Amino acid sequence: MKQTSTMTPAPTQPPQDADDELDLFALAGALLSGWPWIVAAALIAAIAGAFVALRQPAIYQATGLLQLEQKQNALALPQGMQDLLGSDSGKSASETQMAIMSSRMVLGQAVQKLDLQVYATPKRLPLFGLLPVNLHLPALGFLKSYQWGDESLTVGQLKLPQSWLGQSMPLTVTGPDSYTITLPDGTNYDGQTGKELRAEDGTFALTIAALDAPEGREFLVGKRPLDAAIGMVKRNFSVSENPRGSSILSTRYSDTNRTRAESVLDAIAQAFLQQNVERNAASAESSLDFINTQLPQARANVSKAEQALNAYREKQQSVDVDYETKTLLERVTSIEGELSALDLKEAELKNQYTVNHPAYQALLQNRKELQAQLDAAKKATQSLPETQKDIFNLQRNLEVAQQVYGQLLNRGQELQVVRASTVGSVRIIDKAFAAASPIAPRKSRIVAMAVLLGLIVGAGIVLLRRALRRGIKGAEEIEALGLPVFATVPFAPEAANLREKRGELPIFAMAHPEDVVTEALRSLRTSLHFGLLDANTNSIQITSAAPNVGKSFTAVNLALVAAQAGQKVCLIDADLRRGYLRRFFKLAKNTSGLSDYLGHEKSLDEVMTSGPVEGLSVITSGRYPPNPSELLMRAEFSDMLQRLDKEFDLIVIDSPPVLAVTDPVIIGRSVGATIVIARHMETMAGELRAVQAAFDAAGAQIKGAVLNSFKAGASDGYSGHYHYHYNYRYSYKSEE
């Protein structure tokens, strides 16, 4: 190696515009390389989704259909009687009817009819819910109080104080037909199925109608407040017009019990229908109440008029009226009869319209005209004789009273017919029906969404790890620092974490001579041969910024492949703190080495041993001295390298990490070249800059670098632009 020509690899710079571009291929590569993370996240999400889906109870939905129509009567009533029902132009407003159907009035009737305030539910496992039930898991003895199957309990009657509403009472099954219940006041009672259990003070009573559960199972029994029960029903009930404007109402009710869902929806529909019928018959009912209150007085008026007329005739000895008087009497009686009819009509209109309504105004105008006619007729009677006038008035009073009484009787009978024939404006088309398949939870959809979310989270984790990685991702980053890269050595799983292994260590190049890693080391050997042509000596130092980057692995295997190429090589372990190269060559711990030579305890020949191949000599670190830096600064170290330079074609020195101790900087001033090892995705660019700064401060120079443990799938593409921050602290000392 005494030639004068030089061949030094020139560093290349990455494209300047690469920093500002989003490399989709790099992102795709990152996702492909991080597939274990993505698969693991998707698997965890799928398990979580299945857990959520299986712990929830099945929800069934009952559906029904109603039609809103014009009010009709079951009987073909006369037009006059139909008028009593009031006018209803067109269909009822759907929004109004839907609001009425969702009202507390309607829902409260359904709650009270089905006694939905009372509940009895099996005690479920905390967190796991119905998971054991859905998976049909066998019951565990110490958890037998929780639900493990299709246990059921039916409450026939429950009476309790108002203050206990909303409080759950534990009920434990003690036998096929027996149970024990604990009241909110702490009192325990034993009961039997089908028999009433009653407290001594009578404030509490319970009847269990049916019980199907094994011994030891526990239920929670209680009674909700009415408003809470109505709120529960309202949350599970919905009604909509479908299609819009069709007056067809679609009703739905959801419940964990299929039969109960149908029963509740039917009860709501029946309550809505009943209130609709009652509302439509309210007008006739109000008019009938008014007539019933007037009939006794009308009957009394007839009797009084008859008595007055008979008494006058007896007094006047049966006086008869002449033709003129009879004609006036009939006219006045007819007019007063029409006025009486208008009074009845007005009482009915008051329940339907205001005074300003056209129908009401027409009635008032008609009364005004009849009153004028009545006044004219009465005026005509002033010319009659006194006897005829008295007979006229008494006869008129009797006929008017009789006419009014007859009208009230007729109208009352008509209203009774109207009330009986009134039907609602709502028709139930489809009764409640719940399909056998639950609508929720949709297990497959939940799991699919969970898997999708897991894939997204997994991809996010991969991309986040990629963004947080500050390690060297490619040779271009090292070359951008002004350091030529002599070789890129792929990752070798067999050589990972060699320091942590115990006992003798294999030399990779000997055990795997055809491996791509060995070929990369041979490429390094060739690159160093041409890259060190201008060096003063044949010695090279192998170092790194931090430990565990593979510098000792590189030094040993480089020395071996160089010796296999026919060169005479000397491998020196200059790591006087934690050197372990002796383990590669099956040497004892107390083997003399470099520290013994520098301490003048052994000669150079005594510390040098032969390697496993011809042409390879090894000098181990020897005993770990208390002052390694001082030993390396002695002139004996430089003299040793000069002596070995004459005997060997290549001297490979394995030294400690630069950022841990100053030994590599000391050695760097005596060797021909220093090569720094950078581990792929772990060594940061800032660490390499710190190594360069340390050597520049000492007047030494780093010749180049080797990118070690390269994983093609982990590079994720090369960006070439990184922001970094690091604080490196390392205690470098022997563990022995």
C-alpha positions in Angstrom: 0.0 0.0 0.0 2.8 2.5 -1.0 1.1 3.8 -4.2 0.8 7.5 -4.6 -2.5 7.6 -6.6 -5.7 8.2 -4.7 -9.2 7.0 -5.3 -11.6 8.5 -2.7 -15.3 8.2 -3.1 -16.9 11.6 -3.7 -19.9 12.4 -1.6 -23.1 12.9 -3.4 -25.9 15.3 -2.5 -29.6 14.5 -2.6 -31.8 16.5 -4.8 -32.7 19.9 -3.2 -36.3 19.7 -4.2 -36.9 16.4 -2.6 -37.5 18.0 0.8 -40.7 19.7 -0.3 -42.3 16.7 -2.0 -44.7 14.2 -0.5 -43.3 10.9 -1.5 -46.3 8.6 -1.8 -44.1 5.7 -2.6 -42.3 6.3 0.6 -45.5 6.3 2.6 -46.6 3.1 0.8 -43.3 1.6 1.7 -43.7 2.6 5.3 -47.1 1.0 5.5 -45.9 -2.2 3.9 -42.9 -2.4 6.2 -45.1 -1.7 9.2 -47.7 -4.4 8.3 -47.2 -6.2 11.7 -48.3 -3.1 13.5 -51.3 -2.6 11.2 -52.3 -6.3 11.5 -51.9 -6.2 15.3 -54.0 -3.1 15.6 -56.7 -4.5 13.3 -56.7 -7.8 15.4 -57.0 -5.9 18.7 -59.7 -3.7 17.2 -61.6 -6.8 15.9 -61.4 -8.4 19.4 -62.6 -5.1 21.0 -65.4 -4.8 18.4 -66.5 -8.4 19.0 -66.4 -7.8 22.8 -68.6 -4.7 22.4 -71.1 -6.4 20.1 -71.4 -9.5 22.3 -71.8 -7.8 25.6 -74.9 -5.8 24.4 -78.4 -7.2 24.6 -80.4 -7.9 21.4 -82.8 -5.1 20.5 -86.0 -5.9 18.6 -88.2 -3.4 16.8 -92.0 -3.6 16.5 -93.6 -1.7 13.7 -97.1 -0.7 13.0 -99.1 1.4 10.5 -102.0 3.8 11.1 -104.1 5.9 8.7 -105.5 9.4 9.4 -108.9 10.0 7.7 -111.9 12.3 7.9 -114.4 11.7 10.7 -117.2 9.5 9.8 -120.3 8.0 11.5 -121.2 4.4 11.6 -124.9 5.3 10.8 -126.3 7.1 7.8 -127.5 10.1 9.9 -129.6 13.0 8.6 -127.7 16.0 7.5 -129.0 18.0 10.5 -127.7 15.4 12.9 -124.3 15.2 11.1 -124.0 18.9 11.7 -124.0 18.3 15.4 -120.6 16.6 14.9 -119.0 19.8 13.8 -117.3 20.5 10.5 -113.8 19.0 9.7 -112.5 20.1 6.3 -109.9 17.6 5.0 -107.6 15.4 6.9 -106.2 16.1 10.3 -102.7 17.7 10.4 -100.3 14.8 10.5 -97.8 16.8 12.6 -100.5 17.4 15.2 -101.5 13.8 15.4 -97.9 12.6 15.7 -97.3 15.0 18.5 -100.5 13.8 20.3 -99.4 10.2 19.8 -96.0 11.0 21.5 -97.6 12.9 24.3 -97.5 11.9 28.0 -101.3 11.5 27.9 -101.2 8.7 25.3 -97.9 7.1 26.4 -99.0 7.3 30.1 -102.1 5.3 29.3 -100.0 2.6 27.6 -97.6 2.5 30.6 -100.4 2.1 33.1 -102.2 -0.5 31.0 -99.1 -2.8 30.8 -97.7 -1.8 34.2 -94.4 -0.8 32.7 -93.3 0.9 35.9 -92.5 -2.5 37.3 -89.2 -4.2 36.2 -87.3 -7.4 37.0 -83.9 -7.8 35.3 -81.2 -10.4 35.9 -78.0 -9.1 37.5 -75.3 -8.9 34.8 -71.5 -9.2 35.0 -69.9 -5.8 35.3 -68.1 -4.8 32.1 -68.8 -8.1 30.4 -72.6 -7.6 30.3 -74.3 -10.3 28.2 -71.0 -11.7 26.8 -71.3 -15.0 28.8 -74.9 -15.4 27.6 -74.2 -14.8 23.9 -71.2 -17.1 24.0 -73.1 -19.7 25.9 -70.3 -20.0 28.5 -70.7 -22.3 31.5 -71.6 -20.6 34.8 -68.7 -20.2 37.2 -69.5 -21.1 40.8 -68.2 -18.0 42.4 -70.1 -15.9 39.9 -73.4 -17.8 39.9 -75.4 -14.8 41.1 -74.8 -13.1 37.7 -76.7 -13.9 34.5 -75.4 -16.8 32.4 -78.4 -17.8 30.4 -82.0 -17.0 29.5 -83.2 -16.6 33.1 -86.6 -14.9 33.5 -88.8 -13.6 36.3 -92.4 -12.3 35.9 -93.8 -9.9 38.5 -97.5 -10.3 38.9 -98.0 -7.5 41.5 -95.7 -5.0 43.2 -96.9 -2.5 45.8 -94.4 -0.3 47.6 -94.1 3.1 49.3 -93.7 6.2 47.2 -90.2 6.8 48.6 -89.0 3.4 47.3 -89.8 4.3 43.6 -86.7 4.0 41.5 -84.8 1.8 43.9 -83.8 -1.7 42.9 -84.3 -4.6 45.3 -82.0 -7.6 45.0 -84.0 -10.9 44.7 -82.1 -14.1 45.0 -83.4 -17.5 43.8 -83.3 -20.0 46.7 -85.1 -22.9 45.0 -87.3 -23.9 42.1 -90.3 -21.9 43.5 -88.7 -19.8 46.3 -86.8 -16.6 46.6 -85.4 -14.1 49.1 -85.8 -10.3 48.5 -84.0 -7.5 50.3 -86.0 -4.3 50.7 -84.5 -0.8 50.6 -84.7 -0.6 54.4 -82.6 -3.7 54.7 -85.4 -6.1 55.6 -85.2 -9.6 54.1 -88.3 -11.6 53.2 -88.7 -15.1 51.9 -91.4 -15.8 49.3 -92.8 -18.4 47.0 -93.9 -18.2 43.4 -97.6 -17.6 42.9 -98.1 -16.5 46.5 -98.4 -12.9 47.7 -95.6 -11.7 49.9 -96.9 -8.8 52.1 -95.1 -6.8 54.8 -96.7 -6.6 58.2 -97.6 -2.9 57.9 -99.1 -3.5 54.4 -96.9 -0.9 52.7 -95.2 -3.6 50.6 -96.7 -6.4 48.6 -95.1 -8.7 46.0 -96.4 -11.5 43.9 -94.0 -13.4 41.6 -96.1 -14.9 38.8 -93.4 -17.0 37.2 -89.7 -17.9 37.9 -87.3 -19.6 35.6 -83.8 -19.4 37.0 -81.3 -21.7 38.8 -80.6 -21.5 42.5 -78.3 -18.6 43.5 -79.2 -16.4 40.5 -80.0 -12.8 41.4 -82.5 -10.3 39.9 -83.0 -6.6 40.4 -86.7 -5.9 41.1 -88.2 -2.4 41.4 -90.8 0.1 40.3 -90.0 3.2 38.3 -91.7 6.6 38.9 -94.5 7.2 36.3 -92.6 10.0 34.6 -89.5 7.8 34.3 -91.5 5.0 32.8 -93.1 7.4 30.3 -89.7 8.8 29.5 -88.3 5.3 28.9 -91.2 4.5 26.5 -90.8 7.8 24.7 -87.1 7.2 24.1 -87.8 3.9 22.5 -90.9 5.0 20.5 -91.0 6.9 17.2 -93.6 7.9 14.7 -93.3 9.4 11.3 -95.4 10.1 8.2 -94.3 7.9 5.4 -94.5 9.0 2.6 -94.9 12.6 3.6 -98.3 14.0 3.0 -99.9 10.6 2.7 -101.6 10.7 6.2 -100.0 7.3 6.8 -98.2 7.1 10.2 -95.4 4.5 10.6 -94.9 3.7 14.3 -91.8 1.9 15.8 -90.9 0.7 19.3 -87.7 -0.9 20.3 -87.2 -3.3 23.3 -84.9 -6.1 24.4 -88.0 -8.3 24.6 -89.7 -9.0 21.3 -93.2 -9.8 22.7 -93.1 -6.7 25.0 -92.2 -4.5 22.0 -95.3 -5.6 20.2 -97.5 -5.2 23.3 -96.2 -1.7 24.1 -96.7 -0.5 20.5 -100.2 -2.0 20.3 -101.1 -0.3 23.7 -99.9 3.0 22.4 -102.0 2.6 19.2 -105.1 1.7 21.1 -104.6 4.6 23.6 -104.2 7.0 20.6 -107.3 5.6 18.9 -109.4 5.8 22.1 -108.5 9.5 22.7 -109.3 10.3 19.1 -112.8 8.8 19.4 -113.4 10.6 22.6 -112.3 13.8 21.2 -114.6 13.5 18.1 -117.6 12.7 20.4 -116.8 15.6 22.8 -119.1 18.1 20.9 -122.1 15.8 21.0 -121.4 14.9 24.6 -121.3 18.5 25.6 -124.6 19.3 23.9 -126.2 16.3 25.5 -125.1 17.4 28.9 -126.6 20.8 28.3 -130.0 19.3 27.2 -130.1 17.0 30.2 -129.8 20.0 32.5 -132.6 21.9 30.7 -135.2 19.1 30.5 -136.3 19.2 34.2 -137.0 23.0 33.9 -138.8 22.6 30.6 -141.0 19.9 32.1 -141.8 22.1 35.0 -142.6 25.0 32.7 -145.2 22.8 30.8 -146.9 21.8 34.1 -147.0 25.4 35.3 -148.5 26.7 32.0 -151.2 24.0 32.1 -152.2 24.7 35.6 -152.4 28.4 34.9 -154.6 27.9 31.8 -156.9 25.5 33.6 -157.3 27.7 36.6 -158.3 30.7 34.4 -160.8 28.7 32.4 -162.4 27.4 35.6 -162.6 30.9 36.9 -164.1 32.3 33.7 -166.3 29.2 33.2 -164.6 27.8 30.1 -163.9 30.7 27.9 -162.9 29.8 24.3 -160.9 32.0 21.9 -162.3 33.2 18.6 -160.7 32.8 15.2 -158.7 36.0 15.2 -157.2 35.2 18.6 -156.4 31.6 17.5 -154.6 32.8 14.4 -152.5 35.2 16.4 -151.8 32.5 19.0 -150.5 30.1 16.4 -148.3 32.7 14.8 -146.8 33.8 18.1 -146.3 30.2 19.2 -144.6 29.3 16.0 -142.2 32.3 16.3 -141.4 31.6 19.9 -140.8 27.9 19.0 -138.2 29.0 16.4 -136.6 31.3 18.9 -136.3 28.4 21.4 -134.7 26.2 18.7 -132.2 29.0 18.1 -131.4 29.1 21.8 -130.5 25.4 21.6 -128.4 25.9 18.5 -126.6 28.8 20.1 -125.6 26.6 23.1 -124.1 24.1 20.7 -122.3 26.7 18.6 -120.7 28.1 21.7 -118.7 24.9 22.1 -117.4 25.1 18.5 -117.1 28.7 17.4 -116.5 32.2 18.6 -119.1 35.0 18.4 -117.4 36.3 15.2 -117.7 33.1 13.3 -120.0 33.4 10.2 -122.3 30.6 11.5 -122.7 32.3 14.8 -123.4 35.7 13.2 -126.1 34.1 10.9 -127.8 32.7 14.0 -127.8 36.1 15.7 -129.2 37.8 12.6 -132.0 35.1 12.3 -132.9 35.7 16.0 -133.1 39.4 15.4 -135.5 38.9 12.5 -137.7 36.5 14.5 -137.7 38.8 17.5 -139.0 41.6 15.3 -141.8 39.4 14.0 -142.7 38.3 17.5 -142.9 42.0 18.7 -145.2 42.8 15.7 -147.5 39.8 16.6 -147.6 40.8 20.2 -148.5 44.3 19.3 -151.5 43.0 17.2 -152.9 41.4 20.4 -153.3 44.8 22.1 -156.6 45.4 20.3 -158.2 42.2 21.7 -160.6 42.2 24.6 -159.2 41.7 28.0 -160.6 38.2 28.4 -159.3 37.2 25.0 -155.9 38.7 25.8 -155.6 36.6 29.0 -156.7 33.5 27.2 -154.2 34.3 24.4 -151.3 34.7 26.8 -152.0 31.6 28.8 -152.5 29.5 25.8 -149.4 30.8 24.2 -147.3 30.1 27.3 -148.5 26.5 27.3 -147.9 25.8 23.6 -144.5 27.4 23.8 -143.5 25.4 26.9 -144.8 22.2 25.2 -142.9 23.0 22.0 -139.6 23.7 23.9 -140.0 20.5 25.9 -140.6 18.5 22.7 -137.6 20.0 21.0 -135.3 19.2 23.9 -136.5 15.6 24.0 -136.0 15.2 20.2 -132.6 16.8 20.2 -131.5 14.7 23.2 -132.4 11.5 21.4 -130.6 12.7 18.3 -127.4 13.4 20.3 -127.5 10.0 22.0 -127.6 8.4 18.5 -124.7 10.7 17.4 -122.6 9.8 20.4 -123.1 6.1 20.0 -122.3 6.3 16.3 -119.1 8.4 16.5 -115.9 6.7 15.3 -112.4 8.1 15.3 -110.5 9.6 12.4 -107.7 7.1 12.9 -107.7 3.6 11.5 -105.2 0.9 12.5 -103.9 -0.7 9.3 -101.1 -3.0 10.6 -101.0 -4.2 14.2 -97.6 -4.2 15.9 -95.2 -6.9 14.6 -91.6 -7.5 15.6 -89.3 -9.5 13.3 -87.5 -12.5 14.8 -84.1 -11.0 13.9 -83.0 -8.1 16.2 -82.1 -4.8 14.7 -79.2 -4.2 17.0 -76.5 -4.8 17.8 -75.3 -5.5 14.2 -72.4 -7.6 15.2 -70.8 -8.0 11.7 -71.1 -4.3 11.1 -69.6 -3.4 14.5 -66.7 -5.8 13.9 -66.1 -4.5 10.4 -66.1 -0.9 11.6 -63.8 -1.9 14.4 -61.4 -3.6 12.0 -61.5 -0.6 9.7 -60.8 1.7 12.6 -58.0 -0.7 13.7 -56.4 -0.5 10.2 -56.5 3.3 10.3 -55.1 3.4 13.8 -52.4 0.9 12.9 -51.5 2.9 9.8 -51.4 6.0 12.0 -49.1 4.3 14.4 -46.7 3.2 11.6 -46.7 6.7 10.1 -46.2 8.2 13.6 -43.3 5.9 14.3 -41.8 6.8 11.0 -42.2 10.5 11.7 -40.6 10.2 15.1 -37.7 8.2 13.9 -34.6 10.4 13.6 -32.1 7.7 12.6 -30.2 7.5 9.4 -32.5 6.2 6.7 -30.1 6.0 3.8 -26.5 6.4 2.6 -27.4 9.8 1.1 -27.9 11.3 4.5 -24.4 10.3 5.6 -22.9 11.6 2.3 -24.7 14.8 2.8 -22.5 15.3 6.0 -19.4 15.0 3.8 -18.6 11.4 4.7 -18.3 8.9 1.9 -20.1 5.6 2.5 -17.7 2.7 1.8 -20.4 0.0 2.2 -23.9 -0.7 3.2 -24.1 -3.9 5.3 -27.6 -5.5 5.4 -29.1 -6.6 8.7 -28.2 -10.0 10.0 -30.5 -11.5 12.6 -27.9 -14.0 13.7 -25.5 -11.2 14.6 -28.0 -9.1 16.5 -27.2 -8.3 20.2 -24.0 -10.2 20.3 -22.8 -8.4 23.4 -25.8 -9.7 25.4 -25.0 -13.3 24.5 -22.9 -15.4 26.8 -19.9 -17.6 26.0 -18.1 -17.9 22.7 -19.4 -16.0 19.7 -19.4 -17.1 16.1 -17.7 -15.2 13.3 -20.4 -14.5 10.8 -18.2 -14.5 7.7 -17.0 -18.0 8.6 -20.4 -19.4 9.5 -22.2 -17.8 6.5 -19.6 -17.3 3.7 -22.3 -17.0 1.0 -24.6 -14.7 2.8 -25.3 -11.2 1.4 -24.0 -9.7 4.6 -20.6 -11.4 4.0 -20.6 -10.1 0.4 -21.2 -6.6 1.7 -18.2 -7.0 4.0 -16.1 -8.1 1.0 -17.3 -5.0 -0.8 -16.2 -2.9 2.2 -12.8 -4.6 2.0 -12.5 -3.6 -1.6 -13.7 -0.1 -1.0 -11.2 0.4 1.8 -8.4 -1.0 -0.4 -8.9 1.8 -2.9 -10.0 4.4 -0.4 -6.9 4.1 1.7 -4.3 4.4 -1.0 -3.2 7.8 0.2 -3.0 6.8 3.9 0.3 7.1 5.8 -0.1 3.7 7.4 -2.1 0.5 6.8 -4.0 0.9 10.1 -7.7 1.8 10.2 -9.8 2.5 13.3 -13.4 1.2 13.5 -15.5 3.3 15.8 -19.0 4.6 16.2 -21.0 7.4 17.9 -22.8 5.1 20.3 -22.6 1.5 21.4 -24.7 -1.4 19.9 -24.3 -0.3 16.3 -22.1 -3.2 15.1 -18.6 -1.8 15.1 -17.0 -4.9 16.7 -19.0 -7.2 14.4 -17.7 -5.1 11.4 -14.1 -5.1 12.7 -14.0 -8.9 13.2 -15.5 -9.9 10.0 -13.6 -7.2 8.0 -10.4 -8.6 9.3 -11.5 -12.1 8.5 -12.5 -11.5 4.9 -9.3 -9.5 4.3 -7.2 -12.4 5.6 -9.2 -14.8 3.4 -8.2 -12.6 0.4 -4.6 -13.3 1.1 -3.7 -10.2 3.1 -1.8 -10.3 6.3 -4.1 -8.7 8.9 -3.8 -7.8 12.5 -6.9 -7.2 14.5 -6.5 -5.1 17.7 -9.2 -4.7 20.4 -8.5 -1.2 21.6 -11.6 -1.0 23.7 -9.9 -1.2 27.1 -13.2 -0.7 28.9 -15.6 -3.2 27.4 -13.8 -5.0 24.7 -15.0 -8.5 24.0 -13.3 -9.6 20.8 -11.6 -12.4 22.6 -15.0 -14.3 22.7 -15.0 -14.5 18.9 -11.6 -16.3 19.0 -12.4 -18.6 22.0 -9.8 -16.9 24.2 -9.8 -16.9 28.0 -10.8 -13.9 30.0 -7.3 -13.6 31.4 -5.6 -13.6 28.0 -2.9 -11.0 27.8 -3.6 -8.1 25.5 -3.1 -4.5 24.6 -3.4 -3.2 28.1 -0.6 -5.6 29.3 1.7 -4.5 26.4 1.1 -0.8 27.0 1.6 -1.3 30.8 5.0 -2.9 30.0 3.9 -6.2 31.5 4.1 -8.2 28.3 5.9 -8.0 25.0 4.2 -7.5 21.7 4.8 -11.1 20.7 3.4 -12.4 23.9 0.1 -10.5 23.5 -0.4 -11.5 19.9 -2.2 -14.7 19.0 -3.1 -16.4 15.7 -6.6 -16.2 14.3 -8.8 -19.0 12.9 -7.5 -18.4 9.3 -4.0 -18.0 7.9 -2.7 -14.5 7.9 -4.9 -13.2 10.7 -3.4 -12.2 14.1 -5.3 -10.9 17.0 -4.4 -8.7 20.0 -7.2 -8.6 22.6 -7.9 -5.8 25.0 -6.4 -7.7 27.9 -7.2 -6.8 31.5 -9.4 -3.7 31.9 -7.0 -1.0 33.3 -8.1 1.9 35.5 -6.5 4.5 33.1 -7.2 3.4 29.5 -7.0 6.9 28.0 -3.5 7.5 29.6 -2.3 4.1 28.3 -3.4 4.9 24.7 -1.7 8.3 24.9 1.7 6.7 25.5 4.3 6.6 22.8 4.3 2.8 23.0 0.9 2.7 21.2 2.1 4.8 18.2 5.4 2.8 18.1 3.4 -0.5 18.1 1.4 0.7 15.1 4.5 1.6 13.2 6.0 -1.7 14.0 2.9 -3.6 12.9 2.6 -1.5 9.8 5.9 -3.0 8.6 4.7 -6.6 9.2 1.0 -6.5 8.2 -0.9 -5.4 5.1 -3.9 -4.2 7.1 -4.3 -3.3 10.8 -7.9 -3.2 12.0 -8.5 -1.5 15.4 -11.8 -1.8 17.2 -12.2 1.2 19.5 -14.9 2.4 21.9 -17.8 4.8 20.9 -16.7 8.4 20.3 -19.5 10.1 22.2 -18.8 7.9 25.3 -15.1 8.3 25.8 -12.1 10.1 24.3 -10.2 7.0 23.4 -11.1 7.0 19.6 -9.9 10.6 19.2 -6.6 9.6 20.8 -6.3 6.6 18.5 -7.4 8.6 15.5 -4.2 10.7 15.5 -2.0 7.5 15.2 -3.9 5.5 12.6 -4.1 6.0 8.8 -7.9 6.3 8.7 -10.9 6.3 10.9 -14.1 4.6 9.8 -17.3 5.4 11.7 -20.1 2.8 11.8 -23.7 4.1 11.6 -26.6 1.9 12.3 -29.6 2.1 10.0 -32.7 3.9 11.5 -30.9 4.3 14.9 -27.8 6.4 14.6 -28.9 10.0 14.1 -27.3 12.5 11.8 -26.6 14.8 14.8 -24.5 12.1 16.4 -22.3 11.8 13.3 -21.9 15.6 13.3 -20.8 15.4 16.9 -18.3 12.7 16.0 -16.9 14.9 13.2 -16.7 17.8 15.6 -14.8 15.8 18.2 -12.2 14.6 15.6 -11.8 18.1 14.0 -11.1 19.6 17.4 -8.3 17.0 17.9 -6.8 17.6 14.5 -7.9 14.1 13.3 -10.1 13.2 10.4 -12.8 10.7 9.7 -12.1 9.0 6.3 -15.6 7.6 5.8 -18.5 5.6 7.1 -20.3 2.3 6.9 -24.1 2.0 7.1 -24.7 -1.1 9.1 -27.8 -3.3 9.8 -29.7 -1.9 6.8 -33.3 -3.0 6.5 -34.7 -2.3 3.1 -38.3 -2.4 4.2 -37.7 0.0 7.1 -36.3 2.9 5.1 -39.7 4.0 3.9 -38.2 6.0 1.1 -35.6 8.7 1.6 -36.5 12.3 2.4 -33.1 13.7 3.0 -34.4 16.5 5.3 -34.7 16.0 9.0 -35.1 18.1 12.1 -33.6 16.5 15.2 -32.9 17.0 18.8 -30.9 14.6 21.0 -29.2 14.5 24.3 -26.8 11.6 24.4 -25.5 10.4 27.8 -23.8 7.1 28.2 -21.8 5.5 31.0 -19.2 3.4 29.2 -17.5 1.0 31.6 -17.0 -2.7 32.1 -19.9 -4.8 33.4 -17.5 -7.4 34.7 
